């Protein structure tokens, strides 16, 4: 019986560029993106902290960067990118919005399958892979 690994049934390599991102790298990317969203929102709420207003910054940051670049700043810094089902396709605005909203609900993002895909990834047809 052949050995399987996370991502093998998606046709991804076991390691190296294009392999599934680790949970740690994904969490690190989201933490970086949250900090950036807070910094982007702060000028609009100063001298108060952004509090929940940073969710708007997170939404805009996430949708814009995943739609345009296929990765967020946090993903770029941690060496990750989005893989989209159907090679050569871009994520598209609607799928970027759906993925971001589901990610912001957190629970769909935390519940992952054997390929480390949360509901937000499945709904958008994406998978987070390493880029380097």
C-alpha positions in Angstrom: 0.0 0.0 0.0 1.5 3.4 -1.0 2.4 5.8 1.7 0.2 8.9 1.7 0.8 12.2 3.2 -1.3 15.4 3.6 -1.8 16.8 0.2 -1.1 13.6 -1.8 -4.6 13.2 -3.0 -4.5 16.9 -4.1 -1.5 16.1 -6.3 0.8 18.2 -4.1 4.4 17.3 -3.3 5.3 15.9 0.1 7.8 18.7 0.8 9.3 21.8 -0.8 7.6 24.5 -2.9 4.0 23.7 -3.6 3.6 21.3 -0.6 1.0 21.9 2.1 1.7 24.7 4.5 2.2 23.7 8.2 -0.4 24.8 10.7 2.3 26.9 12.5 3.2 28.8 9.4 -0.5 29.5 8.7 -1.1 30.7 12.2 2.0 32.9 12.0 0.8 34.4 8.7 -2.7 35.2 10.2 -1.1 36.8 13.3 1.1 39.0 11.1 -2.0 40.0 9.1 -3.9 40.9 12.3 -1.1 43.1 13.4 -0.9 44.8 10.0 -4.7 45.3 10.0 -4.5 46.9 13.5 -1.7 49.2 12.3 -3.7 50.2 9.2 -6.8 50.9 11.2 -5.2 52.8 14.1 -4.8 56.1 12.3 -8.6 56.2 11.9 -9.3 55.5 15.6 -6.3 57.3 17.2 -5.7 58.1 20.0 -7.9 55.1 20.9 -6.8 51.6 19.9 -8.7 50.2 16.9 -10.4 47.4 18.9 -13.1 45.7 16.7 -12.6 48.4 14.0 -9.5 46.4 13.0 -11.8 43.7 11.7 -12.7 46.1 8.8 -9.0 46.6 8.1 -8.4 42.8 8.2 -11.3 42.2 5.8 -10.1 44.8 3.3 -6.4 43.6 3.6 -7.3 40.0 3.2 -9.7 40.3 0.3 -7.6 42.8 -1.6 -4.3 40.9 -1.3 -5.7 37.4 -1.8 -7.7 38.6 -4.8 -4.8 40.6 -6.5 -1.7 38.7 -5.4 -2.9 35.2 -4.2 -1.3 35.8 -0.8 -1.5 38.2 2.1 1.5 40.1 3.6 1.6 37.6 6.4 1.7 34.7 3.9 4.5 36.5 1.9 6.6 36.9 5.1 6.1 33.3 6.1 6.7 31.9 2.6 3.2 30.8 1.8 0.7 31.4 -1.0 -2.8 30.3 -2.1 -3.1 27.4 -4.5 -6.4 27.6 -6.4 -8.2 24.6 -7.8 -8.0 24.6 -11.6 -4.4 25.5 -12.5 -4.0 28.9 -14.0 -7.0 30.4 -12.4 -7.0 33.4 -10.1 -9.0 33.4 -6.9 -11.5 36.0 -8.0 -13.2 38.7 -5.9 -16.3 36.7 -4.9 -14.2 33.7 -3.7 -11.8 36.1 -1.9 -14.7 37.6 0.0 -16.3 34.2 0.8 -12.9 32.8 2.0 -12.2 35.9 4.2 -15.7 36.0 5.8 -15.5 32.3 6.7 -11.9 32.7 8.0 -13.1 35.6 10.2 -15.8 33.3 11.7 -12.8 31.3 12.9 -14.6 28.0 13.6 -14.8 27.0 9.9 -11.0 27.8 9.6 -10.1 25.7 12.7 -11.9 22.6 11.6 -9.5 21.1 9.0 -9.5 17.9 7.0 -6.6 15.6 6.4 -5.3 18.0 3.8 -5.2 20.9 6.3 -8.1 22.6 4.4 -10.6 24.4 6.5 -14.1 25.1 5.3 -13.0 28.5 4.1 -10.5 26.9 1.8 -12.9 24.3 0.5 -15.6 26.9 -0.1 -13.2 29.0 -2.1 -11.4 26.1 -3.8 -8.1 27.0 -2.3 -5.2 25.3 -0.5 -2.4 27.1 1.4 1.0 25.9 0.1 4.6 26.7 0.7 6.2 29.1 -1.8 9.9 28.4 -1.1 
